[in-house]
Amino acid sequence: MVARDRRPSLAAVGALLFVLFLVVPFAELTVIVMLGDRIGIPETLLLMIFMSALGAAMAKRQGLRVITAVRQRLNQGELPGKELVDGLLVFGAGALLLTPGFLTDVVGILLLVPFLRSGIRRLLRRSFERRLRFMGPATVLEARSTDLPAKELGA
C-alpha cells in the first residue's frame, strides 16, 4: 500500500486564500449594504459598534477564563491541552471580531460560547487524530545516561 501525501496542495491553499481575501470581504460588504438599505446607515453603524463591543467583552471574559484554567492545570502538574486549544479558539474569535463586518462577528461570537467551542474542539481533535493515524506509529528511541568517573571525562 502506497502512502499518500496528506499535505494541502498548492491549489487548495490558493482556494483558501481566495475565499479569505476575496469572497469573505465581498460577502461582508454585501451584508452591510443590504442591512444599511433595510434599517438605515446610522442604525447599521450602531449595530456594528454594538457587535464589536459585545464581542470584545465576551473575548476578554473567555480569555481570562482560559488563562485561569491553564494555570490551574499547570498547578496540578498536568498538561493543559484542552485549555490551550480553547485559548487558540478564543484568540481566533478575537481576530474575527476585529475584522469589520457582521458575518465574521457572528462566527467570532459563536466561538466564544463555551459549549459551542467544546464541540469545535472535539471536531479538531478527531481531525488531528485521523491525521496521526494516517502517519502511522512513531519510532521511539530510548536512551539512558550513565555516570562516568571523572578520570574518563578527562578531568
MARBA-633570 format. One record per residue (C-alpha): residue in three letters; x, y, z; residue number from 1. Coordinates in steps of 0.5 Angstrom, whole numbers, plus 500, padded with zeros to 3 digits. Layout:
BEGIN
[Ala,[X,Y,Z],NUM]
...
This chain:
BEGIN
[Met,[500,500,500],1]
[Val,[503,507,498],2]
[Ala,[502,512,503],3]
[Arg,[499,519,500],4]
[Asp,[502,525,502],5]
[Arg,[496,529,506],6]
[Arg,[499,536,506],7]
[Pro,[495,541,503],8]
[Ser,[496,542,495],9]
[Leu,[498,549,492],10]
[Ala,[491,549,489],11]
[Ala,[488,548,496],12]
[Val,[492,553,499],13]
[Gly,[490,558,493],14]
[Ala,[483,557,494],15]
[Leu,[483,558,502],16]
[Leu,[487,565,500],17]
[Phe,[482,567,495],18]
[Val,[476,565,500],19]
[Leu,[479,569,506],20]
[Phe,[482,575,502],21]
[Leu,[476,576,496],22]
[Val,[470,572,498],23]
[Val,[469,574,505],24]
[Pro,[470,581,505],25]
[Phe,[465,581,499],26]
[Ala,[460,578,503],27]
[Glu,[461,582,509],28]
[Leu,[460,589,504],29]
[Thr,[454,586,501],30]
[Val,[451,584,508],31]
[Ile,[453,591,511],32]
[Val,[450,595,505],33]
[Met,[444,590,505],34]
[Leu,[443,592,512],35]
[Gly,[444,599,511],36]
[Asp,[439,599,506],37]
[Arg,[434,596,510],38]
[Ile,[435,599,517],39]
[Gly,[439,605,515],40]
[Ile,[446,607,515],41]
[Pro,[446,610,522],42]
[Glu,[443,604,525],43]
[Thr,[448,599,521],44]
[Leu,[454,603,524],45]
[Leu,[451,603,531],46]
[Leu,[450,595,531],47]
[Met,[457,594,528],48]
[Ile,[459,598,534],49]
[Phe,[455,594,539],50]
[Met,[457,588,536],51]
[Ser,[464,590,537],52]
[Ala,[463,592,544],53]
[Leu,[460,586,546],54]
[Gly,[465,581,542],55]
[Ala,[471,585,546],56]
[Ala,[467,584,553],57]
[Met,[466,577,551],58]
[Ala,[473,575,549],59]
[Lys,[476,579,555],60]
[Arg,[472,574,560],61]
[Gln,[473,568,556],62]
[Gly,[480,569,555],63]
[Leu,[481,571,563],64]
[Arg,[477,564,564],65]
[Val,[482,560,559],66]
[Ile,[488,563,563],67]
[Thr,[485,561,570],68]
[Ala,[484,554,567],69]
[Val,[491,554,564],70]
[Arg,[494,556,571],71]
[Gln,[490,551,575],72]
[Arg,[492,545,570],73]
[Leu,[499,547,571],74]
[Asn,[499,548,578],75]
[Gln,[496,541,579],76]
[Gly,[502,538,575],77]
[Glu,[498,537,569],78]
[Leu,[499,539,561],79]
[Pro,[493,544,559],80]
[Gly,[492,541,553],81]
[Lys,[484,542,552],82]
[Glu,[485,549,555],83]
[Leu,[491,551,550],84]
[Val,[486,549,544],85]
[Asp,[481,553,548],86]
[Gly,[486,559,548],87]
[Leu,[487,559,541],88]
[Leu,[480,559,539],89]
[Val,[479,565,543],90]
[Phe,[485,568,540],91]
[Gly,[482,566,533],92]
[Ala,[475,569,536],93]
[Gly,[478,576,538],94]
[Ala,[482,576,531],95]
[Leu,[475,575,527],96]
[Leu,[472,580,532],97]
[Leu,[477,585,530],98]
[Thr,[475,584,523],99]
[Pro,[470,589,521],100]
[Gly,[463,586,519],101]
[Phe,[457,582,521],102]
[Leu,[459,575,519],103]
[Thr,[466,575,522],104]
[Asp,[463,578,528],105]
[Val,[458,572,529],106]
[Val,[463,567,528],107]
[Gly,[467,570,533],108]
[Ile,[462,571,538],109]
[Leu,[460,564,537],110]
[Leu,[467,561,538],111]
[Leu,[467,565,545],112]
[Val,[461,561,547],113]
[Pro,[464,555,551],114]
[Phe,[459,549,549],115]
[Leu,[460,551,542],116]
[Arg,[467,552,543],117]
[Ser,[468,545,546],118]
[Gly,[464,542,540],119]
[Ile,[469,545,535],120]
[Arg,[475,543,540],121]
[Arg,[472,536,539],122]
[Leu,[472,536,532],123]
[Leu,[479,539,531],124]
[Arg,[481,533,536],125]
[Arg,[478,528,531],126]
[Ser,[481,531,525],127]
[Phe,[488,531,529],128]
[Glu,[488,524,531],129]
[Arg,[486,522,524],130]
[Arg,[492,525,521],131]
[Leu,[496,522,526],132]
[Arg,[493,515,525],133]
[Phe,[495,516,517],134]
[Met,[502,518,519],135]
[Gly,[503,511,523],136]
[Pro,[506,509,529],137]
[Ala,[512,514,531],138]
[Thr,[519,511,532],139]
[Val,[521,512,539],140]
[Leu,[529,512,541],141]
[Glu,[530,510,548],142]
[Ala,[537,513,551],143]
[Arg,[540,512,558],144]
[Ser,[545,516,561],145]
[Thr,[551,513,566],146]
[Asp,[555,517,571],147]
[Leu,[562,516,568],148]
[Pro,[568,517,573],149]
[Ala,[572,524,573],150]
[Lys,[578,521,570],151]
[Glu,[574,518,564],152]
[Leu,[572,525,562],153]
[Gly,[579,528,562],154]
[Ala,[578,532,569],155]
